[in-house]
Amino acid sequence: MERVNDSALNRLLMPLMRRVRLMVARAVVNVIHDGRKVQNLQVGLLDDEESDDVERLQNYGHFSVPLPVQRR
């Protein structure tokens, strides 16, 4: 069995690592739509980018809504 050195492994995994990083982002919750089994959110992302209908799954028997933020 051929052994793979660290740089070759790193080169193979970099595209996958980049894709995983692009799937995850921090967000600020702007609006919550709570009329269904799954909460739908409007969130603010990077550089004034907004995303609508982002699903927020809730634990069974547990209901919560983030508190509103008072902006100054």
N, CA, C and O atoms as CSV, one atom per row, in Angstrom:
chain,resi,resn,atom,element,x,y,z
A,1,MET,N,N,0.842,-1.187,0.000
A,1,MET,CA,C,0.000,0.000,0.000
A,1,MET,C,C,0.884,1.245,0.000
A,1,MET,O,O,1.829,1.352,0.781
A,2,GLU,N,N,0.561,2.175,-0.882
A,2,GLU,CA,C,1.363,3.385,-1.002
A,2,GLU,C,C,0.993,4.384,0.084
A,2,GLU,O,O,-0.180,4.568,0.411
A,3,ARG,N,N,2.000,5.013,0.625
A,3,ARG,CA,C,1.778,5.996,1.680
A,3,ARG,C,C,1.616,7.392,1.086
A,3,ARG,O,O,2.353,7.762,0.172
A,4,VAL,N,N,0.674,8.160,1.586
A,4,VAL,CA,C,0.422,9.513,1.090
A,4,VAL,C,C,1.069,10.497,2.053
A,4,VAL,O,O,0.842,10.431,3.262
A,5,ASN,N,N,1.877,11.413,1.517
A,5,ASN,CA,C,2.497,12.400,2.405
A,5,ASN,C,C,1.504,13.512,2.748
A,5,ASN,O,O,0.443,13.623,2.134
A,6,ASP,N,N,1.863,14.325,3.729
A,6,ASP,CA,C,0.951,15.359,4.240
A,6,ASP,C,C,0.555,16.383,3.179
A,6,ASP,O,O,-0.608,16.780,3.113
A,7,SER,N,N,1.494,16.812,2.359
A,7,SER,CA,C,1.164,17.846,1.368
A,7,SER,C,C,0.214,17.303,0.300
A,7,SER,O,O,-0.673,18.022,-0.159
A,8,ALA,N,N,0.389,16.050,-0.097
A,8,ALA,CA,C,-0.524,15.469,-1.088
A,8,ALA,C,C,-1.918,15.309,-0.504
A,8,ALA,O,O,-2.909,15.583,-1.181
A,9,LEU,N,N,-2.005,14.869,0.745
A,9,LEU,CA,C,-3.303,14.731,1.407
A,9,LEU,C,C,-3.976,16.088,1.570
A,9,LEU,O,O,-5.179,16.226,1.352
A,10,ASN,N,N,-3.188,17.085,1.954
A,10,ASN,CA,C,-3.718,18.442,2.105
A,10,ASN,C,C,-4.247,18.960,0.772
A,10,ASN,O,O,-5.315,19.570,0.726
A,11,ARG,N,N,-3.518,18.724,-0.303
A,11,ARG,CA,C,-3.935,19.167,-1.634
A,11,ARG,C,C,-5.231,18.471,-2.062
A,11,ARG,O,O,-6.074,19.081,-2.720
A,12,LEU,N,N,-5.390,17.207,-1.694
A,12,LEU,CA,C,-6.613,16.484,-2.029
A,12,LEU,C,C,-7.817,16.965,-1.224
A,12,LEU,O,O,-8.935,17.001,-1.737
A,13,LEU,N,N,-7.590,17.335,0.035
A,13,LEU,CA,C,-8.700,17.703,0.918
A,13,LEU,C,C,-9.090,19.179,0.852
A,13,LEU,O,O,-10.175,19.540,1.307
A,14,MET,N,N,-8.242,20.036,0.301
A,14,MET,CA,C,-8.532,21.477,0.272
A,14,MET,C,C,-9.854,21.823,-0.423
A,14,MET,O,O,-10.603,22.636,0.118
A,15,PRO,N,N,-10.184,21.258,-1.580
A,15,PRO,CA,C,-11.483,21.593,-2.195
A,15,PRO,C,C,-12.666,21.211,-1.310
A,15,PRO,O,O,-13.646,21.952,-1.229
A,16,LEU,N,N,-12.581,20.071,-0.656
A,16,LEU,CA,C,-13.651,19.648,0.246
A,16,LEU,C,C,-13.750,20.580,1.451
A,16,LEU,O,O,-14.851,20.940,1.867
A,17,MET,N,N,-12.615,20.971,2.010
A,17,MET,CA,C,-12.613,21.884,3.158
A,17,MET,C,C,-13.208,23.235,2.771
A,17,MET,O,O,-13.946,23.832,3.555
A,18,ARG,N,N,-12.895,23.724,1.572
A,18,ARG,CA,C,-13.451,24.993,1.095
A,18,ARG,C,C,-14.969,24.920,0.972
A,18,ARG,O,O,-15.673,25.854,1.357
A,19,ARG,N,N,-15.470,23.815,0.438
A,19,ARG,CA,C,-16.919,23.652,0.293
A,19,ARG,C,C,-17.619,23.623,1.641
A,19,ARG,O,O,-18.686,24.217,1.798
A,20,VAL,N,N,-17.038,22.945,2.607
A,20,VAL,CA,C,-17.637,22.880,3.945
A,20,VAL,C,C,-17.662,24.266,4.572
A,20,VAL,O,O,-18.664,24.639,5.183
A,21,ARG,N,N,-16.586,25.041,4.439
A,21,ARG,CA,C,-16.552,26.402,4.992
A,21,ARG,C,C,-17.609,27.297,4.357
A,21,ARG,O,O,-18.174,28.155,5.035
A,22,LEU,N,N,-17.888,27.112,3.069
A,22,LEU,CA,C,-18.882,27.937,2.386
A,22,LEU,C,C,-20.313,27.556,2.743
A,22,LEU,O,O,-21.231,28.337,2.494
A,23,MET,N,N,-20.526,26.376,3.320
A,23,MET,CA,C,-21.870,25.953,3.714
A,23,MET,C,C,-22.280,26.529,5.065
A,23,MET,O,O,-23.465,26.534,5.398
A,24,VAL,N,N,-21.320,27.013,5.845
A,24,VAL,CA,C,-21.588,27.474,7.203
A,24,VAL,C,C,-21.335,28.973,7.274
A,24,VAL,O,O,-20.314,29.459,6.787
A,25,ALA,N,N,-22.270,29.708,7.885
A,25,ALA,CA,C,-22.096,31.151,8.041
A,25,ALA,C,C,-22.785,31.610,9.316
A,25,ALA,O,O,-23.743,30.987,9.776
A,26,ARG,N,N,-22.297,32.688,9.873
A,26,ARG,CA,C,-22.972,33.310,11.008
A,26,ARG,C,C,-24.096,34.166,10.471
A,26,ARG,O,O,-24.006,34.723,9.378
A,27,ALA,N,N,-25.155,34.263,11.252
A,27,ALA,CA,C,-26.314,35.021,10.790
A,27,ALA,C,C,-26.953,35.758,11.954
A,27,ALA,O,O,-26.812,35.364,13.112
A,28,VAL,N,N,-27.657,36.829,11.630
A,28,VAL,CA,C,-28.450,37.584,12.592
A,28,VAL,C,C,-29.913,37.380,12.220
A,28,VAL,O,O,-30.304,37.614,11.076
A,29,VAL,N,N,-30.720,36.945,13.182
A,29,VAL,CA,C,-32.137,36.691,12.929
A,29,VAL,C,C,-32.872,38.024,12.881
A,29,VAL,O,O,-32.838,38.790,13.844
A,30,ASN,N,N,-33.537,38.304,11.759
A,30,ASN,CA,C,-34.301,39.541,11.603
A,30,ASN,C,C,-35.790,39.330,11.861
A,30,ASN,O,O,-36.406,40.103,12.595
A,31,VAL,N,N,-36.374,38.286,11.264
A,31,VAL,CA,C,-37.807,38.021,11.358
A,31,VAL,C,C,-38.011,36.527,11.566
A,31,VAL,O,O,-37.287,35.707,11.002
A,32,ILE,N,N,-39.020,36.177,12.395
A,32,ILE,CA,C,-39.360,34.776,12.634
A,32,ILE,C,C,-40.803,34.541,12.219
A,32,ILE,O,O,-41.703,35.261,12.652
A,33,HIS,N,N,-41.023,33.536,11.382
A,33,HIS,CA,C,-42.365,33.098,10.997
A,33,HIS,C,C,-42.594,31.766,11.698
A,33,HIS,O,O,-41.915,30.780,11.409
A,34,ASP,N,N,-43.553,31.741,12.621
A,34,ASP,CA,C,-43.702,30.583,13.496
A,34,ASP,C,C,-45.045,29.896,13.314
A,34,ASP,O,O,-45.583,29.360,14.283
A,35,GLY,N,N,-45.604,29.890,12.118
A,35,GLY,CA,C,-46.929,29.331,11.912
A,35,GLY,C,C,-46.954,27.859,11.542
A,35,GLY,O,O,-48.034,27.279,11.426
A,36,ARG,N,N,-45.811,27.246,11.356
A,36,ARG,CA,C,-45.755,25.849,10.927
A,36,ARG,C,C,-45.021,25.009,11.967
A,36,ARG,O,O,-44.668,25.499,13.039
A,37,LYS,N,N,-44.798,23.740,11.637
A,37,LYS,CA,C,-44.033,22.875,12.533
A,37,LYS,C,C,-42.569,23.296,12.599
A,37,LYS,O,O,-41.896,23.082,13.607
A,38,VAL,N,N,-42.088,23.891,11.525
A,38,VAL,CA,C,-40.709,24.360,11.464
A,38,VAL,C,C,-40.730,25.882,11.396
A,38,VAL,O,O,-41.469,26.456,10.595
A,39,GLN,N,N,-39.929,26.537,12.225
A,39,GLN,CA,C,-39.845,27.992,12.163
A,39,GLN,C,C,-39.085,28.394,10.899
A,39,GLN,O,O,-38.060,27.798,10.565
A,40,ASN,N,N,-39.591,29.398,10.208
A,40,ASN,CA,C,-38.884,29.976,9.071
A,40,ASN,C,C,-38.355,31.334,9.495
A,40,ASN,O,O,-39.070,32.130,10.105
A,41,LEU,N,N,-37.105,31.589,9.167
A,41,LEU,CA,C,-36.444,32.817,9.587
A,41,LEU,C,C,-36.025,33.636,8.380
A,41,LEU,O,O,-35.775,33.110,7.295
A,42,GLN,N,N,-35.959,34.939,8.604
A,42,GLN,CA,C,-35.261,35.815,7.673
A,42,GLN,C,C,-33.995,36.220,8.412
A,42,GLN,O,O,-34.063,36.783,9.504
A,43,VAL,N,N,-32.847,35.937,7.822
A,43,VAL,CA,C,-31.581,36.194,8.500
A,43,VAL,C,C,-30.711,37.115,7.667
A,43,VAL,O,O,-30.768,37.109,6.438
A,44,GLY,N,N,-29.911,37.900,8.355
A,44,GLY,CA,C,-28.916,38.745,7.712
A,44,GLY,C,C,-27.571,38.055,7.769
A,44,GLY,O,O,-27.152,37.568,8.819
A,45,LEU,N,N,-26.895,38.017,6.629
A,45,LEU,CA,C,-25.605,37.341,6.531
A,45,LEU,C,C,-24.513,38.366,6.263
A,45,LEU,O,O,-24.567,39.474,6.798
A,46,LEU,N,N,-23.547,38.027,5.467
A,46,LEU,CA,C,-22.411,38.889,5.174
A,46,LEU,C,C,-22.798,40.065,4.286
A,46,LEU,O,O,-23.649,39.922,3.407
A,47,ASP,N,N,-22.192,41.209,4.502
A,47,ASP,CA,C,-22.335,42.393,3.634
A,47,ASP,C,C,-23.759,42.686,3.186
A,47,ASP,O,O,-24.033,42.738,1.987
A,48,ASP,N,N,-24.654,42.875,4.122
A,48,ASP,CA,C,-26.051,43.218,3.843
A,48,ASP,C,C,-26.766,42.177,2.984
A,48,ASP,O,O,-27.730,42.503,2.290
A,49,GLU,N,N,-26.313,40.958,3.025
A,49,GLU,CA,C,-26.972,39.861,2.307
A,49,GLU,C,C,-28.050,39.287,3.215
A,49,GLU,O,O,-27.792,39.023,4.389
A,50,GLU,N,N,-29.250,39.093,2.689
A,50,GLU,CA,C,-30.344,38.515,3.471
A,50,GLU,C,C,-30.809,37.226,2.835
A,50,GLU,O,O,-30.769,37.067,1.615
A,51,SER,N,N,-31.251,36.310,3.673
A,51,SER,CA,C,-31.775,35.034,3.198
A,51,SER,C,C,-33.129,34.801,3.848
A,51,SER,O,O,-33.255,34.877,5.071
A,52,ASP,N,N,-34.139,34.519,3.039
A,52,ASP,CA,C,-35.496,34.275,3.526
A,52,ASP,C,C,-35.767,32.779,3.608
A,52,ASP,O,O,-35.097,31.970,2.967
A,53,ASP,N,N,-36.760,32.434,4.407
A,53,ASP,CA,C,-37.235,31.052,4.547
A,53,ASP,C,C,-36.134,30.069,4.925
A,53,ASP,O,O,-36.065,28.964,4.386
A,54,VAL,N,N,-35.278,30.476,5.850
A,54,VAL,CA,C,-34.277,29.567,6.409
A,54,VAL,C,C,-34.960,28.774,7.509
A,54,VAL,O,O,-35.521,29.359,8.436
A,55,GLU,N,N,-34.921,27.455,7.419
A,55,GLU,CA,C,-35.614,26.618,8.400
A,55,GLU,C,C,-34.816,26.539,9.694
A,55,GLU,O,O,-33.592,26.406,9.684
A,56,ARG,N,N,-35.538,26.623,10.809
A,56,ARG,CA,C,-34.941,26.444,12.132
A,56,ARG,C,C,-35.710,25.316,12.802
A,56,ARG,O,O,-36.858,25.496,13.208
A,57,LEU,N,N,-35.079,24.161,12.914
A,57,LEU,CA,C,-35.729,23.005,13.512
A,57,LEU,C,C,-35.749,23.161,15.024
A,57,LEU,O,O,-34.785,23.643,15.619
A,58,GLN,N,N,-36.846,22.754,15.638
A,58,GLN,CA,C,-36.997,22.855,17.089
A,58,GLN,C,C,-36.989,21.463,17.707
A,58,GLN,O,O,-37.372,20.486,17.063
A,59,ASN,N,N,-36.555,21.382,18.945
A,59,ASN,CA,C,-36.632,20.124,19.676
A,59,ASN,C,C,-38.086,19.805,19.981
A,59,ASN,O,O,-38.899,20.713,20.156
A,60,TYR,N,N,-38.413,18.540,20.046
A,60,TYR,CA,C,-39.776,18.114,20.338
A,60,TYR,C,C,-40.169,18.574,21.740
A,60,TYR,O,O,-39.437,18.332,22.700
A,61,GLY,N,N,-41.315,19.233,21.862
A,61,GLY,CA,C,-41.809,19.684,23.161
A,61,GLY,C,C,-41.152,20.948,23.672
A,61,GLY,O,O,-41.424,21.375,24.794
A,62,HIS,N,N,-40.296,21.550,22.874
A,62,HIS,CA,C,-39.595,22.762,23.313
A,62,HIS,C,C,-39.850,23.856,22.285
A,62,HIS,O,O,-39.603,23.672,21.094
A,63,PHE,N,N,-40.341,24.985,22.751
A,63,PHE,CA,C,-40.660,26.104,21.872
A,63,PHE,C,C,-39.838,27.297,22.319
A,63,PHE,O,O,-39.829,27.634,23.503
A,64,SER,N,N,-39.156,27.932,21.399
A,64,SER,CA,C,-38.395,29.122,21.768
A,64,SER,C,C,-38.301,30.065,20.579
A,64,SER,O,O,-38.344,29.649,19.421
A,65,VAL,N,N,-38.174,31.323,20.896
A,65,VAL,CA,C,-37.992,32.372,19.902
A,65,VAL,C,C,-36.911,33.295,20.443
A,65,VAL,O,O,-36.995,33.715,21.597
A,66,PRO,N,N,-35.887,33.627,19.640
A,66,PRO,CA,C,-34.867,34.558,20.108
A,66,PRO,C,C,-35.479,35.910,20.462
A,66,PRO,O,O,-36.398,36.373,19.786
A,67,LEU,N,N,-34.981,36.536,21.506
A,67,LEU,CA,C,-35.480,37.840,21.940
A,67,LEU,C,C,-35.130,38.912,20.918
A,67,LEU,O,O,-34.087,38.828,20.269
A,68,PRO,N,N,-35.992,39.924,20.765
A,68,PRO,CA,C,-35.673,41.009,19.827
A,68,PRO,C,C,-34.501,41.838,20.344
A,68,PRO,O,O,-34.349,42.037,21.549
A,69,VAL,N,N,-33.688,42.311,19.429
A,69,VAL,CA,C,-32.536,43.134,19.776
A,69,VAL,C,C,-32.918,44.590,19.597
A,69,VAL,O,O,-33.499,44.966,18.579
A,70,GLN,N,N,-32.592,45.411,20.591
A,70,GLN,CA,C,-32.853,46.844,20.477
A,70,GLN,C,C,-31.638,47.493,19.846
A,70,GLN,O,O,-30.552,47.509,20.426
A,71,ARG,N,N,-31.833,48.030,18.646
A,71,ARG,CA,C,-30.724,48.673,17.942
A,71,ARG,C,C,-30.677,50.134,18.317
A,71,ARG,O,O,-31.711,50.775,18.499
A,72,ARG,N,N,-29.491,50.647,18.429
A,72,ARG,CA,C,-29.303,52.058,18.817
A,72,ARG,C,C,-28.934,52.890,17.640
A,72,ARG,O,O,-28.736,54.097,17.774
